Amino acid sequence: MSTQTLDIQSLVTDIAREARQASLVLANVSTEQKNRAILRLAELIEENIDSLREENAKDLEAAKESGLSFALSKRLELTDRRVADMVEGARQVAALPDPTGEVMENYQHPQGFVIEKVRVPIGVIGIIYESRPNVTVDCAILCLKSGNASILRGGKEAFHTNTALAKFVTQALEETGLPNKASQFIPTKDRAALNTLLKLDQYIQCIIPRGGEGLIRFVAENSTIPVIKHFDGICTVYVDQYADAEMAETIVVNAKCQYPAVCNAAENFLIHTSVAETQLPKISQALVDNGVELRADAKAKSTLDANGVACIDATEEDWGTEYLDLIISIRVVDSLEEAVAFINTYGSAHSDAIVTSSKEQAEHFLNGVDAATVYWNVSTRFTDGFEFGLGAEIGISTDKLHARGPMGLRELCSYKFQISGDGQIKE
């Protein structure tokens, strides 16, 4: 083993050890003090926008030189909107109720003592993520508000931006009297740092990976620490036989085109055969007008060809592909049951929608689709902690244990039983 690898192992181990100590301090920090740190971070970001842009420009230039994909480059860019969302997300989190200490259940034992099930921090949470530098702030503030220490491992493509944001997090902690090791960014791009981090179960209680399927599978397969996974966003919009045509077009176009490089954008578009002749050409042309490439099954392609709408043949691989780009796969189905079966076969349990005026059809879909978020007459683009009123999110879990869907403050907590009495003993 090289000296450099040993140095990185030592560095990451020290970070984890210090985070564990900080997490024990955070368990008794007041909500007011945590909020002060979060609000100070928001101020620091606003005060240093120019320097943030300079660091982000370095990452964007490196991305261009390395040939980073369109989708990842878009996620990397720190636009004015994203800066504003970071700041607003911090202030929203500060305004949210503190989940720690919340009594989830309570009852009195026959011998007179009281048993309470109380929400508490998980401890130390390691977050491993790619591209989007706003994740640095989102994760730091959510972990802090929920009483957790955080270790942040960002992708190499956003290293300069992440480093700058992490410094503001540390500064906010120090200025408000909190342990500055409560949120730490791993200051190296070396892969050895990740390999070390995933084995430090004596200090770290949870790992949350955010990124492509390759990253998430690597983390899940190599971690000795429990992992909450966020797999691909292979999302589907199904236009039912009872769909309003204008609503269907609006929702499909929004779900695909409003921001295609994110995990809650639609990748598949299903339509019932009884309305395919009338609605499919119009919806598809609207997609084409927005720059979308259409990949259609045989039935859909026949209809689109007859109406002069450009498309290519879809392959079996297309149905399970997260494009993160202006591409969508189209399939004509004969029934609601076929649509549900398709989604449960090819989807990633992220976000799926039905467009229909039938309550019965909608309920069948909402109950039958096995996904973290299911929609009736709403675009999949709303799957987001900010949109759900959770403040900034730490990720969107496609797991079922311990959290599912957008993960806000409560999902970053565990619980303990606290028992209070007046001298009871077991006979």
VMD Tcl script that draws the C-alpha trace (Angstrom):
set ca {
  {0.00 0.00 0.00}
  {1.40 3.40 -1.01}
  {2.21 6.19 1.42}
  {-0.37 8.36 -0.33}
  {-3.12 5.77 0.23}
  {-2.16 5.45 3.89}
  {-2.29 9.24 4.26}
  {-5.77 9.34 2.71}
  {-6.99 6.54 4.97}
  {-5.69 8.45 7.97}
  {-7.30 11.69 6.76}
  {-10.75 10.13 6.24}
  {-10.59 8.17 9.49}
  {-9.78 11.36 11.40}
  {-12.71 13.13 9.70}
  {-15.07 10.33 10.69}
  {-13.79 10.21 14.28}
  {-14.20 13.98 14.65}
  {-17.68 13.81 13.12}
  {-18.71 11.18 15.66}
  {-17.60 13.41 18.53}
  {-19.41 16.38 16.99}
  {-22.60 14.34 16.60}
  {-22.65 13.64 20.34}
  {-22.46 17.39 21.01}
  {-25.23 18.14 18.49}
  {-27.61 15.81 20.31}
  {-27.96 18.48 23.01}
  {-27.81 21.63 20.88}
  {-30.90 23.85 20.93}
  {-33.08 24.37 17.89}
  {-32.37 28.10 18.08}
  {-28.62 27.60 17.83}
  {-28.96 25.21 14.88}
  {-31.21 27.70 13.12}
  {-28.72 30.53 13.67}
  {-26.02 28.51 11.92}
  {-28.29 27.66 8.99}
  {-29.38 31.28 8.55}
  {-25.79 32.48 8.77}
  {-24.88 30.03 6.00}
  {-27.59 31.54 3.80}
  {-26.11 34.98 4.40}
  {-22.58 33.82 3.59}
  {-23.73 32.38 0.27}
  {-25.43 35.65 -0.65}
  {-22.38 37.66 0.41}
  {-19.99 35.56 -1.67}
  {-21.85 34.95 -4.92}
  {-19.04 36.38 -7.06}
  {-16.37 34.13 -5.55}
  {-18.71 31.13 -5.87}
  {-19.17 31.87 -9.56}
  {-15.39 32.00 -9.98}
  {-14.97 28.56 -8.42}
  {-17.89 27.16 -10.41}
  {-16.35 28.52 -13.62}
  {-13.23 26.44 -12.91}
  {-15.36 23.31 -12.66}
  {-17.35 24.14 -15.80}
  {-14.15 24.69 -17.79}
  {-12.71 21.40 -16.56}
  {-15.97 19.66 -17.47}
  {-15.79 21.08 -20.99}
  {-12.20 19.95 -21.42}
  {-12.98 16.44 -20.17}
  {-16.04 16.04 -22.42}
  {-18.53 15.69 -19.56}
  {-22.01 14.78 -20.81}
  {-24.72 17.37 -21.36}
  {-26.78 16.05 -18.44}
  {-23.92 16.15 -15.94}
  {-22.73 19.56 -17.14}
  {-26.21 20.99 -16.62}
  {-26.30 19.59 -13.10}
  {-22.90 21.09 -12.39}
  {-23.74 24.67 -13.34}
  {-24.42 26.99 -10.40}
  {-27.03 29.26 -12.00}
  {-28.63 32.28 -10.35}
  {-31.75 30.19 -9.86}
  {-29.83 27.45 -8.08}
  {-28.05 29.91 -5.81}
  {-31.41 31.50 -4.94}
  {-32.90 28.04 -4.31}
  {-30.00 27.13 -2.00}
  {-30.52 30.28 0.03}
  {-34.30 29.88 0.13}
  {-33.94 26.20 0.99}
  {-31.72 27.06 3.96}
  {-34.20 29.63 5.25}
  {-37.07 27.25 4.77}
  {-35.28 24.52 6.71}
  {-34.55 26.98 9.53}
  {-38.27 27.78 9.68}
  {-39.33 24.13 9.86}
  {-40.09 22.39 13.17}
  {-37.14 20.56 14.70}
  {-37.93 16.83 14.53}
  {-35.56 15.88 17.35}
  {-37.27 15.28 20.66}
  {-40.68 14.76 19.08}
  {-42.70 12.17 20.97}
  {-43.94 9.71 18.36}
  {-45.86 7.45 20.73}
  {-46.39 7.22 24.48}
  {-48.22 4.98 26.88}
  {-48.28 4.08 30.56}
  {-47.12 0.70 31.75}
  {-49.44 -1.18 34.14}
  {-46.86 -0.58 36.90}
  {-47.18 3.17 36.46}
  {-44.08 4.26 34.56}
  {-44.34 6.08 31.22}
  {-42.81 4.81 27.97}
  {-42.18 7.35 25.21}
  {-40.93 6.69 21.70}
  {-38.86 9.79 20.88}
  {-37.39 10.95 17.57}
  {-33.57 11.33 17.76}
  {-30.70 11.95 15.30}
  {-29.18 9.01 13.44}
  {-25.67 10.21 14.35}
  {-23.12 10.59 11.54}
  {-24.35 10.51 7.96}
  {-22.03 10.19 4.98}
  {-23.36 11.64 1.72}
  {-21.70 10.66 -1.56}
  {-22.86 12.62 -4.58}
  {-22.07 13.66 -8.14}
  {-22.23 16.89 -10.12}
  {-24.75 19.13 -8.38}
  {-22.90 21.43 -5.95}
  {-26.13 22.61 -4.27}
  {-26.23 19.15 -2.68}
  {-23.36 20.27 -0.44}
  {-25.55 22.90 1.18}
  {-28.79 20.91 1.12}
  {-27.23 17.97 2.93}
  {-25.28 20.05 5.43}
  {-28.32 22.02 6.59}
  {-30.69 19.06 6.71}
  {-28.23 17.01 8.72}
  {-27.55 19.91 11.08}
  {-31.22 20.71 11.67}
  {-31.95 17.05 12.44}
  {-29.00 16.92 14.86}
  {-26.71 14.80 12.68}
  {-23.07 15.34 11.81}
  {-22.38 15.05 8.08}
  {-19.43 13.92 5.98}
  {-19.71 15.15 2.40}
  {-17.98 13.39 -0.48}
  {-18.71 15.34 -3.68}
  {-17.79 14.36 -7.21}
  {-14.50 15.46 -8.74}
  {-16.36 17.41 -11.44}
  {-17.65 19.95 -8.85}
  {-14.62 19.92 -6.57}
  {-13.87 23.67 -6.59}
  {-17.49 24.72 -6.07}
  {-18.09 22.13 -3.35}
  {-14.91 23.15 -1.52}
  {-16.00 26.80 -1.49}
  {-19.49 25.97 -0.23}
  {-18.10 23.64 2.45}
  {-15.90 26.47 3.76}
  {-19.01 28.61 4.22}
  {-20.67 25.78 6.15}
  {-17.65 25.55 8.48}
  {-17.58 29.33 8.91}
  {-21.28 29.40 9.80}
  {-20.78 26.67 12.42}
  {-17.82 28.46 13.98}
  {-19.50 31.87 14.07}
  {-22.55 30.45 15.87}
  {-20.64 28.44 18.46}
  {-21.25 24.95 17.06}
  {-18.52 22.31 16.57}
  {-16.87 23.01 13.22}
  {-16.48 19.27 12.61}
  {-20.26 18.82 12.55}
  {-20.13 19.08 8.75}
  {-16.97 18.17 6.84}
  {-16.10 17.93 3.16}
  {-13.53 15.31 2.15}
  {-10.80 17.46 0.55}
  {-9.49 15.01 -2.05}
  {-10.63 13.56 -5.36}
  {-8.79 10.28 -4.75}
  {-11.03 7.19 -4.96}
  {-9.21 5.72 -1.96}
  {-11.07 8.22 0.22}
  {-14.42 6.69 -0.75}
  {-13.19 3.15 -0.19}
  {-12.05 4.11 3.30}
  {-15.22 6.02 4.15}
  {-17.45 3.04 3.36}
  {-15.69 0.86 5.95}
  {-15.83 3.22 8.97}
  {-18.93 1.74 10.58}
  {-17.51 2.37 14.04}
  {-18.02 6.11 13.47}
  {-20.63 6.46 10.71}
  {-24.22 5.26 11.08}
  {-25.63 5.80 7.57}
  {-24.48 6.34 3.98}
  {-26.62 8.11 1.37}
  {-25.31 7.96 -2.23}
  {-26.72 10.39 -4.81}
  {-25.73 9.93 -8.42}
  {-25.74 7.44 -11.26}
  {-26.57 3.76 -10.89}
  {-22.90 2.80 -11.13}
  {-21.99 4.91 -8.11}
  {-24.94 3.70 -6.06}
  {-24.31 0.04 -6.79}
  {-20.62 0.45 -5.95}
  {-21.53 2.03 -2.61}
  {-24.17 -0.58 -1.78}
  {-21.84 -3.46 -2.63}
  {-18.78 -2.12 -0.79}
  {-20.18 -0.43 2.32}
  {-20.17 -1.99 5.77}
  {-22.49 0.87 6.80}
  {-26.28 0.81 6.12}
  {-27.05 2.52 2.78}
  {-30.20 4.41 1.79}
  {-30.28 4.17 -2.01}
  {-31.50 6.54 -4.68}
  {-31.44 4.61 -7.93}
  {-32.27 5.86 -11.43}
  {-35.22 8.10 -12.12}
  {-36.94 6.06 -14.83}
  {-40.27 7.86 -14.61}
  {-43.38 7.26 -16.72}
  {-46.46 9.28 -17.63}
  {-49.48 7.18 -18.67}
  {-52.24 8.88 -20.67}
  {-55.37 6.89 -19.91}
  {-58.38 6.38 -22.17}
  {-60.30 8.88 -20.03}
  {-57.63 11.58 -20.13}
  {-58.39 15.19 -20.99}
  {-56.42 15.75 -24.19}
  {-55.21 19.26 -23.39}
  {-54.19 18.28 -19.85}
  {-52.39 15.19 -21.12}
  {-50.30 17.22 -23.56}
  {-49.41 19.81 -20.95}
  {-48.36 17.24 -18.35}
  {-46.33 15.03 -20.74}
  {-44.45 18.01 -22.19}
  {-43.75 19.46 -18.75}
  {-42.62 16.11 -17.28}
  {-40.14 15.63 -20.14}
  {-39.07 19.13 -21.17}
  {-39.23 21.49 -18.18}
  {-35.83 20.19 -17.01}
  {-34.83 16.91 -18.67}
  {-31.51 16.43 -16.85}
  {-33.05 15.49 -13.47}
  {-34.26 12.26 -11.93}
  {-37.97 13.21 -11.81}
  {-38.22 13.96 -15.55}
  {-40.29 11.50 -17.59}
  {-38.37 8.96 -19.66}
  {-41.36 6.86 -20.82}
  {-44.72 7.96 -22.22}
  {-47.53 5.40 -22.35}
  {-50.88 5.99 -24.03}
  {-54.05 3.88 -24.16}
  {-54.79 2.41 -27.58}
  {-58.30 3.87 -27.71}
  {-56.97 7.46 -27.73}
  {-53.67 6.86 -29.52}
  {-55.01 7.80 -32.95}
  {-56.41 11.12 -31.73}
  {-54.05 12.22 -28.96}
  {-50.67 10.64 -29.69}
  {-49.76 12.70 -32.80}
  {-50.57 16.02 -31.14}
  {-48.73 15.27 -27.89}
  {-45.77 13.84 -29.78}
  {-45.54 16.82 -32.12}
  {-45.49 19.11 -29.07}
  {-42.57 17.09 -27.74}
  {-40.75 17.33 -31.08}
  {-41.38 21.09 -31.13}
  {-39.54 21.22 -27.80}
  {-36.54 19.40 -29.26}
  {-37.37 15.89 -28.01}
  {-36.28 12.76 -29.89}
  {-39.06 10.17 -29.96}
  {-38.39 6.43 -29.70}
  {-41.61 4.54 -30.36}
  {-42.87 0.97 -30.29}
  {-44.43 -0.50 -33.47}
  {-47.99 0.68 -32.75}
  {-46.94 4.18 -31.78}
  {-44.53 4.48 -34.73}
  {-47.23 3.45 -37.20}
  {-49.52 6.19 -35.93}
  {-46.77 8.80 -35.82}
  {-45.49 7.92 -39.31}
  {-49.02 8.25 -40.68}
  {-49.25 11.74 -39.21}
  {-45.79 12.91 -40.28}
  {-44.29 13.03 -36.77}
  {-40.59 12.15 -36.74}
  {-39.61 9.17 -34.58}
  {-37.33 6.13 -34.51}
  {-37.87 2.55 -33.38}
  {-37.62 1.94 -29.65}
  {-35.53 -0.98 -28.44}
  {-36.05 -3.17 -25.41}
  {-33.18 -1.33 -23.73}
  {-34.92 2.03 -24.14}
  {-37.76 1.20 -21.75}
  {-35.34 0.91 -18.82}
  {-33.02 3.81 -19.73}
  {-32.68 7.04 -17.77}
  {-31.85 9.44 -20.59}
  {-31.54 12.67 -18.57}
  {-31.84 14.33 -21.96}
  {-34.43 15.40 -24.53}
  {-35.33 11.82 -25.46}
  {-38.49 9.90 -24.59}
  {-39.73 6.36 -25.28}
  {-43.36 5.90 -26.34}
  {-45.52 2.82 -26.07}
  {-49.19 2.14 -26.83}
  {-50.89 -0.10 -24.25}
  {-54.20 -1.91 -24.38}
  {-55.22 -1.47 -20.75}
  {-54.51 0.19 -17.42}
  {-53.27 -3.16 -16.14}
  {-50.72 -3.30 -18.95}
  {-49.53 0.22 -18.11}
  {-49.08 -0.66 -14.43}
  {-47.26 -3.89 -15.29}
  {-44.96 -1.99 -17.68}
  {-44.04 0.56 -14.99}
  {-43.44 -2.11 -12.37}
  {-41.20 -3.97 -14.84}
  {-39.15 -1.13 -16.33}
  {-39.48 1.72 -13.84}
  {-37.12 2.50 -10.97}
  {-39.73 3.02 -8.21}
  {-39.17 6.77 -8.34}
  {-42.08 8.83 -9.79}
  {-44.90 7.84 -12.12}
  {-48.10 9.59 -13.23}
  {-51.50 8.84 -14.71}
  {-53.57 11.38 -16.61}
  {-57.25 10.48 -16.38}
  {-60.66 11.87 -15.41}
  {-61.64 8.53 -13.91}
  {-61.27 8.26 -10.13}
  {-61.53 4.46 -10.37}
  {-58.70 4.27 -12.92}
  {-56.58 6.67 -10.89}
  {-56.99 4.71 -7.65}
  {-56.04 1.48 -9.43}
  {-52.90 3.17 -10.74}
  {-51.98 4.86 -7.43}
  {-52.35 1.60 -5.53}
  {-50.86 -0.67 -8.18}
  {-47.69 1.18 -9.17}
  {-44.84 0.26 -6.83}
  {-43.06 3.62 -6.66}
  {-42.07 6.11 -3.99}
  {-44.29 8.82 -5.51}
  {-47.32 8.34 -7.73}
  {-49.32 11.14 -9.34}
  {-52.86 11.66 -10.66}
  {-53.11 14.53 -13.15}
  {-49.84 16.08 -11.92}
  {-46.40 16.24 -13.52}
  {-43.68 14.00 -12.09}
  {-41.46 17.09 -11.87}
  {-42.86 17.85 -8.42}
  {-41.00 15.00 -6.70}
  {-38.74 17.18 -4.62}
  {-38.33 17.96 -0.94}
  {-38.67 21.69 -1.53}
  {-41.92 21.19 -3.48}
  {-43.27 18.83 -0.82}
  {-42.70 21.42 1.90}
  {-39.82 19.50 3.48}
  {-37.28 22.23 2.78}
  {-34.15 21.14 0.93}
  {-33.97 17.37 0.49}
  {-31.07 15.06 1.12}
  {-32.19 12.73 -1.66}
  {-35.11 10.74 -3.03}
  {-35.03 7.23 -1.68}
  {-36.25 4.41 -3.90}
  {-35.84 2.02 -0.96}
  {-38.68 0.99 1.35}
  {-36.60 0.80 4.54}
  {-36.04 3.19 6.39}
  {-37.15 6.10 4.21}
  {-38.98 6.39 0.88}
  {-39.36 9.30 -1.52}
  {-38.03 12.81 -0.80}
  {-36.00 12.67 2.40}
  {-36.48 15.63 4.69}
  {-35.78 16.17 8.36}
  {-37.87 13.39 9.86}
  {-36.37 10.85 7.50}
  {-32.93 11.75 8.90}
  {-33.94 10.64 12.37}
  {-34.14 7.37 14.23}
  {-35.87 6.95 17.57}
  {-35.25 5.76 21.08}
  {-37.47 4.69 23.95}
  {-37.36 6.93 27.00}
  {-38.88 5.50 30.17}
  {-39.73 7.59 33.23}
  {-40.98 6.29 36.58}
  {-40.81 6.69 40.32}
  {-38.89 3.66 41.53}
  {-40.63 0.75 39.80}
  {-38.79 -2.59 39.78}
  {-39.67 -5.83 38.01}
  {-40.98 -8.51 40.33}
}
mol new
graphics top color blue
foreach p $ca { graphics top sphere $p radius 0.5 }
foreach p [lrange $ca 0 end-1] q [lrange $ca 1 end] { graphics top cylinder $p $q radius 0.2 }
display resetview
